[in-house]
Each structure stands twice: as structure tokens, then as C-alpha cells.
């Protein structure tokens, strides 16, 4: 990861492909089967809402997922939402950042709970839900 001076075009494109293009192609593959009873939840990141220095390509890739969710919600009959978790509290992240403060990291269980809520609540659509720790906040 890096900032604008550290990120070449290939790394930038790879981040867009990994995050936004895969989300787009996944929804596109079954868009013809979605109706008003359907629900889609995409995975963005808190970095799409509150970017930080040094992670430009990741931030933009996840920001594109956020915009994709908002656009698809307007275009499709299905309910489309996205979650935007802060760092996810998993062993790999703890190993990579052993000196970090884990207290605000997002618990995997909180992500599961929010996804289930978004998939099951027929009145919720077009929302970007930011997750930190076990707390959620609707951004859009």
C-alpha cells in the first residue's frame, strides 16, 4: 500500500479489480434474477468513508464499492446495501499489527449480525453501514 507517489498504475488497477470489479461482476452475473424480494450486501470499508494516508488504492477501490452499492440500489428492483467495517479483528490482522489497539476493531460476529439484518429487513435499502467494534452507524 502507499500514497499517490508510491502507487503505480498497475497497483491502482489491481485494487479496483480486487474490490470494485469483482463486486460488479458478481452482481451482474445474477442481476437478471433479482426482484423486489431480493437483497444484496456488498463489502466496502470504513476507508471509503474516512480515508487515511498511505492506502490510496485500497481506499479508492472500497470507495468504488460504496458508490456501486448506491448506484445498484437505484437501478435494481432488489434492495442493495453495503457494510463498511473498520479493521476486522481476525488473527491475521492481529499478527500483522501486534502493537495496534484492538478495542475498536470490528468483530466478525458484528459483521455477520449486520449482514443478516440487511438481508432480512425488507425496509432497509440504499444504506452504507459503518461498523467499528460492535457498533454500527448508517452513513447513507
N, C-alpha and C positions, 0 to 999 in steps of 0.2 A: 504494500500500500504506500501511497505517497500523495503529495500535493501536485499542483499543476506542473511544476518544473521537474518533478520526479516521475511523472506518469507519461509513458509513451502511448501512441495511438493504439497499439495492439493491446496493451493492458486495459486501456479505457474501453475498447470494443469488447474485450473479453468479459469485463464486469457487466456491461449492458447485456451481452448474450446470456451470461450466467443468471442474471436476475430478471430483467425485463423480457427478453426474448423468450426464455423458457416459460414464463408465466403466460405471455401472449399465445404462444403455440399450444400450450396445454388447454387454455380456454377455447381457442379457435377449433381444436380437434373435436370438441363436443358442443360447441355453441348452437348448432342446429338442433340439438336435443334438449336444450334448456327452455323452460317455460316459467310462468309466474309462480309455480310451486318449487322451483329450483333455487339453490343458493350456492354461491361461490365465495370462498375466502382466500384471498391472496396474502402472501407474506412479504411485507415491506420491512422497515426498520425505523427505530427512533431517529436514525441518522437522516432519514428522508424529511423529518420534521425539524430536528435540531442538529444540523451538520457540524462536524468538528474538523479541525485542520488535520491534514495528513492522510485522509481517507477519501479523497475526491472521487475516484472511480466508483468505489462502493456506495458512497452517498448518492451519487447521480443514478447509479443502477437501481438502488432501492427507491429513490425518488420517482423514477420512471414507473416502478411497480405501483406506487401510490397513485400516480396520475392514471395509469392503466385501469386500476380499480374504479376510480371515479368516472372515467370515460365509459367503461363497460357497464356500469350501473345505469347510465343514461341510455345506452344503446340497446342493451339486452332486456328481455322480459324478466329474467332472473334477478334476484337480489344479489348484489355484488358488494362485498366489504373487504377490508384489509386489516390485518393486525400489524402493529409497528412496535415490536418488543425492543427493550434495551438489551444489553448483553444477556445472553441466555446462560443460566447457571448450570453448566454441564462440566464433567470432568476435564474435557479437552481445553475449554476456556480457562478453567482454574489452573491447569498445568501451564498454559501459555502465559498467564498473567498472575503468578503466585502472590505478588505483593498488592494486588488490587483489593478494593473494598467490595466484597461480595454482597453486602447487605441490600444494595439497590438493583442487583442483577435480577432478571426475570426468571422465576421458577418455571420449569417445563410444565408443571401442573396448572399454573395460571394461564399459560398459552392454550393448553387443552381445554380448560374451562371456557375461555373466551371464544375459541373456535366453535365449540359445541353450542354456546349461546347464540353466536352469529348464524350458525347453520339452522338452528331450531326456531328462532324468533322471527315470525313472519312479518313483523312490523319494522324490522331493522334493515335498512338498505343505504348504500352510499356512505358508509361510515369508515373512518380510519381510526382505529382504536390503538392508542399508545399504551404500552404496558411497561411498567417499572416495578420490580419486586412482585408483589401480588396485587398491585393496584392497576386499574385500567382507567383511561381517560379518553373520551371521544374527542377527536381533533376536528373532524369534518362531518 
